[in-house]
């Protein structure tokens, strides 16, 4: 699938958090780095904090680019090839844009059966 020397983090989860006082709508696109095809493409309404939307295991175990855009703002991107091991991402929606926070996580989602429902 990918050359043995290529490293990337396996994306475990993407949390969308809205600390604003009103709900917001965001576009989420996750694409494969090798083909630039969308592995996940959805628009979500995120309610106010403490509610959050968690996405997990709706993408292939491959190098990915995660893009989140508030409908009124610019798209922020994060490449899993810039990380190693297993990765969790928190995308916080703010008035002045969007901020990604990453954290290492255990790899329960690295199992192949988790990724069978998505196009590879």
N, C-alpha and C positions, 0 to 999 in steps of 0.2 A: 504494500500500500504506500508507505513512505520510506525513503532511504533510511538505513539503520542509524546513520549519524544525525538525523534530524531529531531534535527533541522539542517537546511541547508539554504543556500541562493538560491533563485530562480535566475538562470542565465538569464540575460536580453539580453546581447550582448557581442560579442567578436570582438574586433577591432584588425586587424593585420597591424602594421605600419612598414615601411621600411625607416629609415633615411639614408641608405647607398647610394652611388652614382650609383649603378647598381641594376637591379631587382634581386630578390631572390625567391627561391622556398621553400615552407614550407609544411610540413605534419601536418594536424590538426586531432586529434582524441579526441572525447568526448565520455566517456563511463559512463554507469550507475554504481554507487558504489555497488548496491545490486547484480548485475549479471556479472559485468565487460564486458558486451556486448557493442559493439560500437553503440552509438546513432547517431554519425556523424563521418565520415571518408572521408577526401578529401585532395588532394594536390592542393595548390594554388600558382600562381606566383604573387608576390607582387611588384608592380612598386615602383619607388622611391618617397620619401616624396615630396610634401604633399599628394600624393595619399595614400589611405589606403583601405583595404577591411574590410567591416563590415558584420559579420554574426549575425543574430538574429532569435530566435525562431525556430531553426532547431534541437531541442533536447527536451526531456520530462521535465516536472516540477518535478524533483526528485534530490536527491543527485548525483552529477556528479564529475568526474575527467576530467579536461581539460588538454590535452597534445599537445604541439606545438613543432615541431622539424624543425630546418633549415636542409636542406638535407645534409649539410656537418657537422652537429654538433650533440650535445646530445639533448635529449628530455627533456623539462622542464614541470613540472606538477603543477597543482593547484587544490585543492579539494574544492568544494562549501560547504562541510560540516564544513569547518573551518570558515565559515562566516554566517551571519544572514541577514534577510530581502531580499533585491533585490540587485543584483550584476552585475556590468559591468566590463569587463576585457579588458585591452589594452595590447597586446603582441607586444613589440618592438624588432625587429630583429637587432642584432648588430654583428660586426665582432667577438667579443669574446663570443657570445652566444645570449641568448634570455632573456628578462626581462619582468615580468608581473607587471602591475600596476593595482590595483583594485579601484573601487569607488562605493559608494552606489548610487542606482538610484531608480526612481519611478517604480512602478510595473505594467505597462500596459501589460506586457507579462504574468503575472500570470494567466490570463484568460485561462480556459481549451480549448477553441476553437483555441487558438494559437498553441497548442501542438497536435492537432488532426492528423496532417499530418505525424507525426513521430511515430515509434514503441514505445509502452509503455509496 
